[in-house]
Amino acid sequence: MIWSELVTLIRILGAFVGLVFTLMMGTGLLLSVRYEPERSGERAENVRLVITTVAAAHVATALRETLDHTTARFSDCEIFCVLDEGSDLQAELLDRDDVTTVVVPESYDCEAVAKGRAINYFIETVVAEAPSYWYGFIDDDNRVLDDAFLYEIPHYEERGYRAMNPVLLPRRGRSVTTFMADHIRFVDDLSIYRLFTGVLGKPYLGFHGELLCARGDVLAEIGFDRETIVEDFAFALELVKRDVPVWQSATRVSILSPHDVTSFLKQRSRWYLGIARYLPKAPVASRVVVGARILTWTVAVASSWVFLPLWLLGYGLAFPTWVVGLLAAGSLIYVSTIGLGARRVGGLEGAGLLLLTPVYATLEHVVPLYALWTRDSEFVVIDK
């Protein structure tokens, strides 16, 4: 009897997770398929790029590559590098003449932590002096792949838009497993994020920190001085509260996937705990949409492919054909997502990696268990 009830519970939770995933991703894809950002014929000149970094020895390689890429690709933009006083690479960065290095003093006191603290200091000391500029914040492993956003800014600025976010594209690090799993972020951007940020112009799901771009006067008004480890998410919700229109840029930003599974779990765990804890402060619409995602993530392990035999062999509660059809559609969306990664790898290796799709899904499913087990909500910069 207990076994039968347990199987039924797993099937109900698994179906719930699958249905929410299918409806969110499917609706996002369908409603945003024709979205295309508008462009001006002129390139914006009032744009500054800001690389925020811990400037620690373990991120040195990635940071140098990002600096070299950014200064070469956007040589006509003023580029800043923001780091904490006493960082390992402080002297090296101060010596560079192709970026303006801003050092956050140890004495600087505010509610924000980690990257949020650095950005808030930058806003108070630099942005406040030039609020008519646009500022694009870049993580120290990011590579902005094109300049489409520079042509979009004049068009949207004229129409009252004041912030935007790009599309993220994973870049392979030392782990091909995390690289494959990271493609869910790419498809997320093309579906549910595009629906809210692009089609509706309301970032109910939040923003990515990668190339979070906003006009200076909005940055000065909202700031980043909030006690949270998901500062980009919190900033986007403040945009929603103030009814500031935003758009999703056509620009793609290459993000370095975690170098190992442990780093992947730490990264996702920080997002999971940070968003869940900040959610009560969110607007109602965000509480509903993001709350549904957090809830499904929490019980996602019930939808793990480990339990596929319970479905194939007909154990437990049976579901109507239409429910099974939607669950199959959701599985197809996820397999197609991993297929994008397999195609980018190419050849026999890519085909072989596609067969490991259940492994990548399971990595995401166990994040809440890892987060609740470790209870580590500190801002930890993973190895880059």
C-alpha positions in Angstrom: 0.0 0.0 0.0 2.8 2.4 0.9 4.6 1.6 -2.3 1.5 2.3 -4.4 0.9 5.7 -2.6 4.6 6.6 -3.1 4.5 5.8 -6.8 1.3 7.8 -7.2 2.9 10.8 -5.4 5.9 10.6 -7.6 3.8 10.5 -10.8 1.6 13.5 -9.6 4.6 15.6 -8.8 6.5 14.5 -11.9 3.4 15.4 -14.1 3.1 18.8 -12.3 6.7 19.6 -13.1 6.4 18.5 -16.7 3.2 20.4 -17.3 4.5 23.6 -15.9 7.8 23.3 -17.9 5.8 22.5 -21.1 3.4 25.3 -20.7 6.0 27.9 -19.8 8.5 27.0 -22.5 5.9 26.2 -25.1 4.0 29.4 -24.5 7.2 31.4 -24.5 8.4 29.9 -27.8 5.0 30.3 -29.5 4.3 33.9 -28.4 7.8 35.2 -29.0 8.8 33.4 -32.2 8.2 36.6 -34.3 9.9 39.0 -31.8 12.8 40.9 -33.4 14.4 44.0 -31.7 14.2 47.2 -33.6 17.4 49.0 -34.7 18.4 52.5 -35.5 20.6 53.4 -38.5 23.1 55.0 -36.1 25.3 53.5 -33.5 25.0 54.8 -30.0 28.0 56.8 -28.7 26.8 57.3 -25.1 27.6 53.7 -24.0 30.1 52.5 -21.4 31.0 48.9 -20.6 31.7 47.9 -17.1 33.5 44.6 -16.2 32.9 43.7 -12.5 35.3 41.2 -11.1 36.6 39.7 -7.9 40.0 40.0 -9.6 41.2 36.9 -7.7 44.0 34.7 -9.0 41.7 31.8 -9.9 39.8 34.0 -12.4 42.8 35.6 -13.9 42.8 33.7 -17.2 39.1 34.3 -17.9 39.3 37.9 -16.9 42.3 38.7 -19.1 40.6 37.0 -22.0 37.4 39.1 -21.4 39.4 42.3 -21.1 41.3 41.6 -24.3 38.2 40.6 -26.2 36.1 43.6 -25.0 38.8 46.3 -25.5 39.4 44.9 -29.1 35.8 44.5 -30.0 34.5 47.7 -28.5 37.6 50.0 -28.8 35.3 53.1 -29.4 33.5 52.6 -26.0 34.9 53.6 -22.6 35.6 50.5 -20.6 35.7 50.3 -16.8 36.9 47.5 -14.6 35.5 47.4 -11.0 37.1 45.4 -8.2 37.5 45.4 -4.4 40.5 47.0 -2.7 43.2 44.4 -2.0 42.2 42.0 -4.8 45.0 39.8 -6.2 45.0 41.4 -9.6 44.6 45.0 -8.5 48.1 46.2 -9.4 47.9 44.5 -12.8 44.6 46.1 -13.7 45.6 49.6 -12.5 48.6 49.3 -14.9 46.4 48.7 -17.9 45.9 51.8 -20.1 43.0 50.4 -22.1 40.5 50.3 -19.2 39.7 52.6 -16.4 40.0 50.7 -13.1 37.7 51.6 -10.2 38.7 50.2 -6.8 36.0 49.8 -4.2 37.6 50.8 -0.9 37.3 48.4 2.1 35.7 51.2 4.0 32.7 51.4 1.7 29.7 50.4 3.6 26.2 49.5 2.2 23.7 46.7 2.4 24.7 45.1 -0.9 27.2 42.3 -1.0 29.8 41.0 -3.5 29.1 42.2 -7.1 26.1 44.2 -6.0 28.3 46.2 -3.6 30.8 46.9 -6.3 28.1 48.0 -8.8 26.5 50.2 -6.2 29.8 51.9 -5.5 30.3 52.4 -9.2 26.9 54.0 -9.5 27.5 56.4 -6.7 31.0 57.5 -7.9 30.9 57.3 -11.7 27.3 56.9 -13.0 26.1 59.8 -10.8 28.5 62.1 -12.7 27.2 61.0 -16.2 23.6 59.8 -15.9 22.8 60.2 -19.6 25.2 57.4 -20.6 24.1 53.8 -20.9 26.1 51.3 -18.8 26.5 47.6 -19.8 27.7 45.4 -16.9 29.8 42.4 -17.9 31.0 39.5 -15.8 34.6 38.6 -15.9 34.1 35.5 -18.1 31.8 37.1 -20.6 32.4 37.8 -24.3 29.9 40.1 -26.0 29.7 38.6 -29.5 28.2 41.4 -31.5 27.3 45.1 -31.4 23.6 44.9 -32.2 22.7 46.5 -28.8 24.6 49.6 -29.8 22.3 50.1 -32.7 19.2 49.2 -30.7 19.8 51.7 -27.9 19.1 54.9 -29.9 15.8 53.5 -31.2 14.6 52.3 -27.8 16.0 55.3 -25.8 13.9 57.7 -28.0 10.8 55.7 -27.1 11.4 55.8 -23.4 13.0 52.4 -22.8 15.6 52.4 -20.2 17.1 48.9 -19.8 17.8 45.8 -21.7 19.2 42.2 -21.5 20.9 40.0 -24.1 20.6 36.4 -25.1 23.1 34.1 -23.4 25.1 31.4 -25.3 27.2 28.8 -23.4 30.9 28.5 -24.1 32.6 25.2 -23.3 35.0 25.1 -20.4 36.7 22.1 -18.9 33.5 20.2 -18.5 31.5 19.1 -21.5 28.7 17.9 -19.2 28.0 21.3 -17.8 28.3 22.9 -21.2 25.6 20.6 -22.5 23.3 21.3 -19.5 23.9 25.1 -19.8 22.0 25.2 -23.1 18.7 25.4 -21.1 19.8 29.0 -20.4 20.0 29.7 -24.1 16.5 28.2 -24.8 15.1 30.0 -21.7 16.2 33.2 -23.3 14.6 32.4 -26.6 11.3 31.4 -25.0 10.0 32.5 -21.6 12.6 35.3 -21.0 12.0 36.7 -24.5 8.2 36.7 -23.8 8.5 38.8 -20.7 11.6 41.0 -21.4 11.1 41.3 -25.1 7.4 40.9 -26.2 5.9 42.3 -23.0 8.8 44.6 -22.1 8.3 43.6 -18.4 11.2 41.6 -16.8 9.0 39.6 -14.5 11.5 36.7 -14.5 14.4 39.1 -13.7 17.5 40.0 -15.6 20.8 38.2 -16.3 23.9 39.9 -14.8 25.6 39.3 -18.1 25.4 42.6 -20.1 22.7 44.0 -17.9 22.4 47.3 -19.6 20.6 50.4 -18.3 20.6 54.2 -18.6 22.5 56.0 -15.9 19.6 58.0 -14.5 17.7 54.7 -13.9 20.7 53.1 -12.3 21.1 56.1 -10.0 17.4 56.1 -9.1 17.2 52.4 -8.3 20.7 51.5 -7.3 21.9 48.1 -6.2 22.0 48.6 -2.5 19.9 45.6 -1.5 21.0 42.7 0.7 20.7 39.8 -1.8 23.0 37.5 -3.7 20.8 37.8 -6.8 21.3 41.5 -7.4 20.5 41.4 -11.1 17.1 39.7 -10.4 16.3 42.2 -7.7 17.2 45.2 -9.9 14.9 43.9 -12.6 12.0 43.6 -10.2 12.5 47.3 -9.2 12.2 48.1 -12.9 8.9 46.3 -12.9 7.7 48.2 -9.8 8.5 51.5 -11.5 7.0 50.5 -14.8 10.3 51.1 -16.7 10.0 49.6 -20.2 12.8 47.2 -21.3 13.7 45.0 -24.3 15.6 41.9 -25.1 18.5 42.7 -27.4 19.5 40.6 -30.4 23.1 40.7 -29.0 24.4 37.4 -27.8 26.8 37.0 -24.9 29.1 34.0 -24.6 29.2 32.7 -21.0 31.7 30.2 -19.7 30.0 27.1 -18.4 31.2 25.8 -15.0 34.4 23.8 -15.1 33.0 20.9 -13.1 29.7 19.5 -11.7 30.3 20.8 -8.2 30.7 24.4 -9.5 27.5 23.9 -11.5 25.6 22.9 -8.4 27.0 25.7 -6.4 26.1 28.2 -9.1 22.5 26.9 -9.4 22.2 26.6 -5.7 23.0 30.3 -5.2 20.3 31.2 -7.8 17.7 28.9 -6.2 18.2 30.1 -2.6 18.7 33.7 -3.6 15.6 34.0 -5.7 13.4 32.0 -3.3 14.5 34.3 -0.4 13.9 37.5 -2.4 10.6 36.5 -3.9 8.4 37.9 -1.1 9.6 41.4 -2.1 8.7 40.9 -5.7 5.6 42.3 -7.5 2.6 40.0 -7.6 3.1 39.0 -11.2 6.7 37.9 -10.5 5.6 36.0 -7.4 3.2 34.0 -9.5 5.6 33.3 -12.5 8.8 33.0 -10.6 7.1 31.2 -7.7 5.8 28.6 -10.1 9.3 28.0 -11.5 10.8 27.8 -8.0 8.1 25.4 -6.9 8.6 23.1 -9.8 12.3 23.3 -9.4 11.9 22.2 -5.7 10.1 19.0 -6.6 11.7 18.5 -10.0 13.5 15.4 -8.8 10.1 13.6 -9.1 10.3 14.2 -12.9 13.7 12.7 -13.1 14.2 10.1 -15.9 15.2 7.7 -13.2 11.5 7.2 -12.6 10.7 6.6 -16.3 10.0 2.9 -15.7 7.1 3.9 -13.4 5.5 5.5 -16.4 6.4 3.0 -19.0 5.2 0.0 -16.9 2.0 1.8 -15.9 2.6 1.9 -12.1 0.5 4.2 -10.0 -2.0 6.8 -11.1 -2.9 7.0 -14.8 -3.3 10.3 -16.6 -5.5 11.4 -19.5 -4.0 11.1 -23.0 -3.8 14.9 -23.3 -1.7 15.1 -20.2 0.7 12.5 -21.5 0.9 14.3 -24.8 1.9 17.6 -23.1 4.5 15.8 -21.0 5.9 14.2 -24.2 6.0 17.7 -25.8 8.0 19.0 -22.8 10.4 16.1 -23.1 10.9 16.9 -26.8 11.6 20.6 -26.0 14.3 19.5 -23.5 15.8 17.0 -25.8 15.9 19.6 -28.6 17.6 22.0 -26.2 20.4 19.4 -25.5 20.4 18.8 -29.3 21.6 22.3 -29.8 24.6 21.7 -27.7 25.2 18.4 -29.4 25.1 20.1 -32.8 27.6 22.7 -31.6 30.0 20.0 -30.4 29.4 18.2 -33.7 30.4 14.8 -35.1 30.3 11.5 -33.2 31.1 13.2 -29.9 28.0 15.4 -30.2 25.8 12.5 -31.1 27.2 10.5 -28.1 26.6 13.4 -25.7 23.0 13.7 -26.9 22.4 10.2 -25.5 23.3 11.5 -22.0 20.4 13.9 -22.0 18.9 12.3 -18.8 22.2 13.1 -17.0 22.0 16.8 -17.8 18.3 16.9 -16.7 19.2 15.2 -13.4 21.9 17.8 -12.7 19.2 20.5 -12.7 16.7 18.3 -10.8 19.1 17.8 -7.8 20.0 21.4 -7.3 17.3 22.1 -4.7 18.4 19.0 -2.8 22.0 20.2 -2.9 21.0 23.7 -1.9 18.9 22.5 1.1 21.7 20.1 2.1 24.5 22.6 2.0 22.4 25.6 3.0 25.2 27.7 1.4 23.7 30.9 0.2 26.9 32.9 0.2 28.1 34.6 -3.0 30.7 32.2 -4.2 32.6 32.9 -7.4 33.2 29.5 -9.1 36.4 28.6 -10.8 36.9 30.2 -14.1 
